[in-house]
């Protein structure tokens, strides 16, 4: 598979699963050519104690108190679970650096993932002894990510990859398919709903990551309609940030937009995202291998190229072409029927790569793959 897209994550602090408990698993992944990164967090600070399965935000009482962002009314800016405080990245950086050095001394991670640091979420802080503007908040998050890449030589990634905080990262998740529906009860809490994403247990294969569900009509129109979608992020960042779907919405998540999601991902030269478990290996690895046969060689050529053009080749905008700075053209047919343009035929639900030397390669989406997922 494509080395540039081989990024694995593991909460270093999750008992029984994290890299600290199984460094041999990390070593095996690195030796196989993967980037293996822990899922780490410094955006919010919790005091010591609490749930040991969620260790990353516990930065100690001092950071929880002295690094907390202060609102204009003098109150702390509440973070996740309300007991956490959003934290000044410049203040918590010594904690971050000490902890990461301690972890890397025990485990051979060869990359790092900082939760939310590239999400573009920035705040003003009115702490009298150390005020902070939103711009300073953004630059602090960038500096922390750059320390990983430039000092420790660990490629840094994060959630999102938004422009205000993207300068410090090399890979990200959440720009191709962002997280949505946080307050939608049918997706989050109503387990009788066909749209319910599922819970977090069992840990070995939580339904919230593996269950294939349909996406609601309103979200389908906003996030997956190819006729109204533009690759604006890739037009700016394609040659510098490798991004993908948000980790709760992997490539096999939404079964009624499988074709639209996969073709848009390939059209923009964006890596897929797959969750794996012992029980899903037999079904999912062939799906991964099939797509990688088309995407892998292409991405090795295009990963550092700029996306410089987009054309609609049909009135309904379901036949689309992207152009990259090396001259490669990708044409995706999102419709369920065959199409023709510029003297070429394009099969239904397929994408064709047209190389500068005149050669071409076609990949057809198989919409039935991954429709049923074990829980």
C-alpha positions in Angstrom: 0.0 0.0 0.0 1.0 3.6 -0.4 3.6 4.5 2.2 2.5 8.2 2.4 -1.0 7.1 3.4 0.0 4.5 6.0 -1.0 6.3 9.2 -2.2 4.4 12.2 -3.4 5.8 15.5 -3.4 4.5 19.1 -4.3 6.3 22.3 -1.0 5.9 24.1 -2.8 5.9 27.5 -5.6 3.4 26.9 -5.0 0.5 29.2 -4.3 -2.7 27.4 -4.3 -1.1 23.9 -1.9 1.8 23.9 1.7 1.8 22.7 3.1 1.9 26.2 1.5 -1.5 26.9 2.3 -3.0 23.5 5.5 -1.4 22.1 6.1 -4.5 20.0 2.9 -3.7 18.0 4.2 -0.2 17.3 7.6 -1.6 16.2 5.9 -4.1 13.9 3.9 -1.4 12.3 7.0 0.8 11.8 9.0 -2.1 10.4 6.2 -2.7 7.9 6.5 0.8 6.5 3.7 2.5 8.4 3.6 5.8 10.1 2.4 4.9 13.6 1.2 7.8 15.7 -0.4 8.0 19.2 -3.6 10.0 19.6 -2.4 12.7 22.0 -4.2 15.7 23.5 -3.1 19.1 24.9 -6.0 21.3 23.7 -7.8 20.8 27.0 -6.4 20.2 30.4 -7.9 18.0 33.1 -6.5 17.6 36.6 -5.0 14.2 37.6 -7.3 11.3 38.3 -10.5 10.4 36.5 -11.1 7.7 33.9 -7.8 5.9 33.2 -9.1 4.9 29.7 -8.9 8.6 28.7 -5.5 9.5 29.9 -4.3 12.0 27.3 -6.0 15.2 28.6 -4.9 14.7 32.2 -2.1 17.3 32.4 -2.0 17.7 36.2 -3.5 20.2 38.6 -1.0 23.0 37.8 -1.7 23.0 34.0 -5.5 22.6 34.7 -5.3 25.8 36.8 -2.5 27.9 35.5 -2.7 27.2 31.8 -6.5 27.5 31.5 -7.9 30.1 29.1 -9.6 32.9 31.0 -12.8 34.4 29.6 -13.5 38.1 29.7 -15.7 37.7 32.8 -12.8 36.0 34.6 -14.2 32.4 34.4 -12.4 29.5 32.9 -13.1 28.5 29.3 -14.7 25.0 29.8 -13.4 22.2 27.7 -14.6 18.7 27.1 -16.8 17.0 29.8 -17.1 20.6 31.3 -14.5 19.6 34.0 -11.7 20.3 31.5 -10.3 23.8 30.7 -9.2 24.9 27.2 -5.5 25.5 27.6 -3.0 28.0 26.3 -0.7 26.0 24.0 2.4 28.1 25.0 1.7 27.4 28.7 1.2 23.6 28.3 4.1 23.1 25.9 6.7 22.2 28.6 4.3 19.5 29.8 3.8 18.3 26.2 7.5 18.2 25.5 8.4 16.4 28.7 5.6 13.8 28.3 6.3 13.1 24.6 10.0 12.7 25.3 9.2 10.2 28.1 6.8 8.2 25.8 9.2 8.1 22.9 12.0 6.9 25.2 9.8 3.8 25.8 7.9 3.3 22.5 9.1 3.7 19.0 6.4 5.8 17.5 7.6 7.4 14.3 4.9 10.1 14.0 2.5 12.0 16.3 -1.1 13.1 16.3 -2.2 16.1 18.3 -5.9 16.2 18.9 -7.7 19.4 17.8 -4.5 21.5 17.4 -5.1 22.0 13.7 -8.9 22.3 14.0 -8.8 26.1 13.8 -10.4 26.4 17.2 -8.8 29.5 18.8 -9.6 31.8 21.7 -8.7 35.1 23.3 -7.5 34.7 26.9 -7.8 37.5 29.5 -5.4 36.1 32.1 -3.8 39.2 33.6 -0.3 37.9 33.8 -0.4 36.2 30.3 -3.0 37.5 27.9 -3.4 35.8 24.6 -5.1 36.8 21.3 -6.7 34.3 18.9 -3.7 34.9 16.6 -1.3 34.0 19.4 -3.4 30.9 20.2 -3.1 29.8 16.6 0.7 30.4 16.4 1.2 28.6 19.7 -0.6 25.5 18.3 1.5 25.7 15.1 4.8 26.0 17.2 3.9 22.9 19.2 3.3 20.9 16.0 6.5 22.2 14.4 8.5 21.2 17.5 7.5 17.6 16.8 8.4 17.7 13.1 11.5 19.8 13.3 13.1 18.9 16.6 12.0 15.3 17.2 11.7 14.6 13.5 8.3 13.1 14.0 5.8 13.9 11.2 3.0 15.8 13.0 -0.7 15.4 12.3 -3.9 16.7 13.8 -7.7 17.0 13.6 -9.1 19.1 10.8 -6.2 20.9 9.1 -7.9 24.3 9.0 -6.0 27.1 7.4 -5.4 29.1 10.6 -3.4 26.3 12.2 -2.4 24.1 9.3 1.2 25.3 9.0 2.6 23.0 11.6 1.2 19.7 10.3 1.9 17.2 7.5 -1.2 15.0 7.8 -4.7 15.5 9.2 -8.2 14.1 9.2 -11.6 15.7 8.9 -11.4 17.9 5.8 -12.7 15.4 3.1 -15.6 14.4 5.3 -15.9 16.6 8.4 -17.6 15.6 11.6 -21.3 16.5 11.6 -24.5 15.8 13.5 -23.1 16.2 17.0 -26.5 17.2 18.3 -28.6 14.9 16.1 -30.3 12.5 18.5 -31.0 9.9 15.7 -27.2 9.7 15.0 -25.9 9.9 18.6 -28.4 8.7 21.2 -31.5 7.0 19.6 -30.4 3.4 19.2 -33.7 2.6 17.5 -32.9 4.9 14.6 -31.5 3.5 11.4 -29.0 6.4 11.4 -27.7 5.6 14.9 -23.9 5.5 14.8 -23.5 3.1 17.7 -21.8 3.0 21.1 -18.2 2.7 22.1 -18.1 -0.9 23.3 -16.7 -3.4 22.9 -13.3 -1.8 22.7 -12.1 -4.3 20.2 -14.7 -3.2 17.6 -16.9 -0.4 18.8 -20.0 0.1 16.6 -19.4 3.9 16.6 -16.5 3.2 14.3 -17.6 0.1 12.4 -21.3 0.2 11.9 -22.4 1.0 8.3 -25.4 3.3 8.3 -27.2 5.5 5.8 -26.7 9.2 6.0 -29.7 11.5 6.4 -31.0 13.4 3.4 -30.0 16.9 4.7 -26.4 15.8 5.4 -26.2 14.0 2.1 -27.2 17.2 0.3 -24.6 19.3 2.1 -21.6 17.0 2.4 -21.9 14.4 -0.4 -23.7 16.0 -3.4 -20.9 16.1 -6.1 -22.9 18.7 -8.1 -22.4 21.3 -5.4 -19.1 20.3 -4.0 -15.8 22.1 -4.6 -12.3 21.0 -3.7 -11.4 24.3 -2.1 -9.2 22.8 0.6 -7.2 20.7 -1.8 -6.8 23.7 -4.2 -4.8 25.4 -1.4 -3.2 22.5 0.6 -3.0 19.5 -1.7 0.8 19.6 -2.1 1.5 20.2 1.6 -1.0 18.5 3.9 -2.2 14.9 3.4 -5.8 14.9 4.8 -8.7 12.4 4.8 -12.1 11.8 6.3 -12.8 12.5 10.0 -12.0 9.4 12.0 -15.6 8.8 13.1 -16.7 8.7 9.4 -14.3 6.3 7.7 -14.6 5.3 4.0 -17.1 2.5 4.7 -19.3 4.4 7.2 -22.2 5.7 5.0 -23.6 3.0 2.8 -26.0 5.2 0.8 -23.3 7.6 -0.4 -20.5 5.1 -0.8 -20.0 5.8 -4.5 -20.2 9.6 -4.1 -17.7 9.6 -1.2 -15.2 7.3 -2.8 -15.2 9.0 -6.2 -14.8 12.5 -4.6 -11.9 11.2 -2.5 -10.2 9.8 -5.6 -11.0 12.8 -7.8 -9.2 15.1 -5.3 -6.4 12.6 -4.8 -7.2 12.2 -1.1 -6.3 9.0 0.9 -9.1 6.8 2.1 -9.6 6.0 5.8 -10.3 2.5 7.1 -11.0 1.1 10.6 -9.7 -2.4 11.2 -10.4 -5.1 13.7 -9.7 -8.8 14.0 -13.2 -9.7 12.8 -13.2 -7.3 9.8 -9.8 -8.0 8.4 -11.0 -10.7 6.0 -13.7 -8.4 4.5 -12.0 -5.1 4.6 -8.4 -5.8 3.5 -9.5 -6.9 -0.1 -11.5 -3.6 -0.3 -8.4 -1.7 0.7 -6.1 -3.6 -1.7 -8.5 -3.1 -4.6 -8.6 0.7 -4.2 -4.9 0.9 -3.5 -4.2 -0.8 -6.8 -5.5 2.4 -8.5 -4.9 5.1 -5.8 -1.4 4.0 -4.6 0.6 4.5 -7.8 -1.3 7.7 -8.6 -0.8 9.2 -5.1 2.9 8.5 -5.2 3.0 10.8 -8.2 0.5 13.4 -7.1 0.9 13.8 -3.3 3.2 16.8 -3.6 1.6 18.3 -6.7 -0.9 21.2 -6.6 -4.5 20.8 -7.6 -4.8 23.5 -10.2 -8.1 23.0 -12.0 -11.7 21.7 -11.8 -14.1 21.3 -14.8 -17.6 20.1 -15.1 -17.9 18.1 -18.2 -21.7 17.7 -18.2 -24.6 20.0 -17.6 -25.7 18.2 -14.4 -22.1 18.4 -13.1 -21.9 14.6 -12.5 -19.0 14.3 -14.8 -16.1 16.2 -13.4 -12.4 16.7 -14.1 -9.5 17.8 -11.8 -6.1 18.8 -13.1 -2.8 18.6 -11.2 0.3 20.7 -11.7 2.2 17.8 -13.4 -0.5 17.6 -16.1 -2.3 14.6 -14.7 -6.1 14.8 -15.2 -8.7 12.8 -13.3 -12.2 12.4 -14.6 -15.0 11.0 -12.4 -18.4 9.9 -13.5 -20.7 10.2 -10.5 -23.8 9.2 -12.4 -25.3 5.7 -12.7 -25.1 5.7 -16.5 -22.2 5.8 -19.0 -21.1 9.3 -20.1 -19.0 10.7 -23.0 -16.9 13.8 -23.1 -13.9 15.0 -25.2 -14.1 12.0 -27.4 -13.8 9.5 -24.5 -16.3 7.1 -22.8 -16.5 7.1 -19.1 -18.3 4.1 -17.4 -20.9 4.7 -14.7 -19.5 5.4 -11.2 -15.9 5.3 -12.3 -12.8 7.5 -12.4 -10.2 7.6 -15.1 -6.7 8.8 -14.6 -5.2 10.5 -17.7 -1.4 10.8 -17.5 0.6 13.5 -19.3 2.1 10.8 -21.6 -1.3 9.8 -22.9 -1.8 6.6 -20.9 -4.9 6.1 -18.9 -6.3 3.9 -16.1 -9.9 3.4 -15.0 -11.3 2.4 -11.6 -15.0 1.5 -11.1 -16.6 1.8 -7.6 -18.2 -1.3 -6.3 -21.1 0.1 -4.3 -21.9 -3.2 -2.6 -18.5 -3.6 -0.9 -18.6 -2.9 2.8 -22.4 -2.5 2.9 -22.6 -5.0 5.9 -20.2 -4.5 8.7 -19.8 -6.7 11.8 -20.4 -5.1 15.2 
